[in-house]
Amino acid sequence: MAEPEAGLQQLSVDDTEPSDALALLLQDPPMTNMVHAGGGFAINRWRGTAHVPCVLIAATDGFFGYVGTPAEFEHLLWDTLLASQEAMHWSVLLAERVESFTKDDASIAIAALGFEDFAALRASFRWRFDRMHAEHAEPMRRATSMGRPALVATRERSWLAYRHGYERRLPPREGIDS
């Protein structure tokens, strides 16, 4: 889910160990809950309230799993949104961008709720895009040319600054102390 002021927020726990979003990007661990003929599975869901306007997003790891940090995924969403003229154009831009870096199938569903029109949606996330660009995407871009130690340190700083807002709606994991 994304709100113009609060940004992207993870709503359900990933079915992996570990569940830390940055660790998942770096490790690509196996799934711990999946539909298969040999056993049970659970469908994750989120129950809660959200203020409108907001954007609800469901994305597979093919969409999310090949960016450098969780903040860069949010940056990708708003960068393509702001470059688009209407909803279909946004979907085309998202598909093109993800096809340029993913090594997996990629699916995403987006529902924008409470916006007067597409222009209002775009305008409401302009500030958030600028913040994601300045605080996360641009430092990561600069760090890629400075060598691995700089990239690792910049990625960690990005995650430390971004994590609390991103995880604030996550339910506690059963059997794990917070």
C-alpha positions in Angstrom: 0.0 0.0 0.0 1.2 3.5 -0.6 -0.1 6.8 0.7 1.2 10.2 -0.7 2.7 11.3 2.6 3.7 8.0 4.2 4.9 6.2 1.0 5.0 2.5 0.4 4.1 0.2 3.3 4.3 -3.6 3.3 1.1 -5.1 4.6 1.7 -8.9 4.7 4.7 -11.0 5.8 6.7 -12.6 3.0 6.6 -16.4 3.1 10.4 -16.8 3.5 13.1 -16.9 6.1 14.4 -14.3 6.7 11.5 -11.9 6.2 13.6 -8.7 6.2 12.9 -7.0 2.8 16.5 -6.0 2.2 17.8 -9.4 3.1 15.3 -10.9 0.7 16.7 -8.8 -2.1 20.3 -9.9 -1.4 19.6 -13.6 -0.7 16.6 -14.8 -2.7 15.7 -17.5 -0.2 13.2 -20.3 -0.9 9.5 -19.8 -0.3 8.1 -21.4 2.9 4.4 -21.3 2.0 3.2 -22.2 -1.5 0.4 -23.9 -3.2 1.4 -27.5 -4.0 -0.2 -31.0 -4.2 1.8 -32.4 -1.3 0.7 -30.2 1.6 -1.1 -27.3 3.1 -0.6 -23.6 2.5 -2.1 -20.4 3.8 -3.3 -17.4 1.9 -1.9 -14.2 3.5 -4.2 -11.3 3.9 -4.2 -7.9 5.6 -6.9 -6.5 7.7 -6.8 -2.9 8.6 -7.8 0.5 7.6 -6.3 2.9 5.2 -6.9 6.6 4.6 -7.8 7.5 1.1 -6.4 8.6 -1.2 -4.1 5.6 -1.3 -2.7 3.1 -3.8 -3.0 -0.6 -3.2 -0.2 -2.7 -4.8 0.3 -6.4 -5.0 3.6 -7.4 -6.7 5.5 -10.6 -7.2 9.2 -11.0 -6.5 9.9 -10.6 -10.2 8.8 -7.0 -9.9 10.4 -6.3 -6.5 13.3 -8.8 -6.3 15.8 -7.2 -8.6 16.0 -3.6 -7.3 18.9 -2.6 -5.0 16.7 -1.6 -2.0 13.0 -1.5 -1.1 13.1 2.3 -1.4 14.3 1.9 -5.0 11.2 -0.1 -5.8 9.0 2.8 -4.5 11.2 5.2 -6.6 10.5 3.0 -9.7 6.8 3.2 -9.1 6.7 7.0 -8.8 9.2 7.6 -11.5 7.1 5.7 -14.1 3.9 7.2 -12.7 5.2 10.7 -13.2 6.5 9.9 -16.7 3.1 8.6 -17.8 0.1 10.5 -19.2 -2.6 8.0 -18.2 -3.1 4.7 -16.5 -2.4 2.5 -19.5 0.7 4.4 -20.2 1.9 3.9 -16.6 1.4 0.1 -17.0 3.4 0.1 -20.2 6.2 2.1 -18.6 6.3 -0.2 -15.6 6.4 -3.3 -17.8 9.2 -1.9 -19.9 11.3 -0.8 -16.9 10.9 -4.2 -15.1 11.6 -6.2 -18.3 14.9 -4.3 -18.5 16.2 -5.8 -15.2 14.1 -8.7 -14.0 15.3 -12.3 -14.4 11.9 -13.7 -13.4 8.2 -13.5 -14.3 6.8 -10.3 -13.0 3.2 -9.5 -12.0 1.7 -6.4 -10.4 -1.8 -5.2 -9.6 -2.4 -1.6 -8.7 -5.6 0.1 -7.5 -5.6 3.8 -6.9 -8.4 4.8 -4.5 -9.8 8.2 -3.7 -8.0 10.3 -6.4 -10.2 12.6 -8.5 -8.4 11.6 -11.7 -5.0 10.4 -13.0 -3.5 13.9 -12.9 -4.4 14.1 -9.1 -2.7 10.7 -8.6 0.4 11.9 -10.3 0.4 15.2 -8.4 -0.1 13.6 -5.0 3.1 11.4 -5.4 5.4 14.2 -6.9 6.7 15.1 -3.4 7.3 11.5 -2.5 9.1 10.8 -5.7 11.4 13.8 -5.1 12.2 12.5 -1.6 12.8 8.9 -2.8 15.1 10.2 -5.6 17.2 12.5 -3.4 17.4 10.2 -0.3 17.6 6.8 -1.9 17.9 6.4 -5.6 20.5 9.1 -6.3 22.8 8.0 -3.5 22.6 4.4 -4.7 23.3 5.5 -8.2 26.4 7.4 -7.1 27.5 4.5 -4.9 27.5 2.0 -7.8 30.5 3.8 -9.3 32.4 4.0 -6.0 33.0 0.3 -5.5 31.4 -2.5 -3.5 32.1 -1.2 0.1 30.4 2.2 -0.8 27.5 0.4 -2.4 27.0 -1.9 0.7 27.2 1.0 3.1 24.8 3.2 1.0 22.3 0.3 0.7 22.4 -0.2 4.5 21.9 3.5 5.2 19.0 3.6 2.8 17.3 0.6 4.5 17.9 2.0 8.0 16.3 5.3 7.0 13.4 3.6 5.1 12.6 0.5 7.1 10.4 1.9 9.9 7.9 3.5 7.5 7.9 0.6 5.1 7.3 -2.0 7.9 5.0 0.1 10.2 1.8 -1.8 9.2 3.3 -5.3 9.2 1.7 -7.8 11.6 4.1 -9.4 14.1 5.5 -12.7 12.9 4.3 -15.6 15.0 7.0 -17.1 17.2 9.4 -14.1 16.6 10.0 -11.4 19.2 9.8 -7.9 17.8 
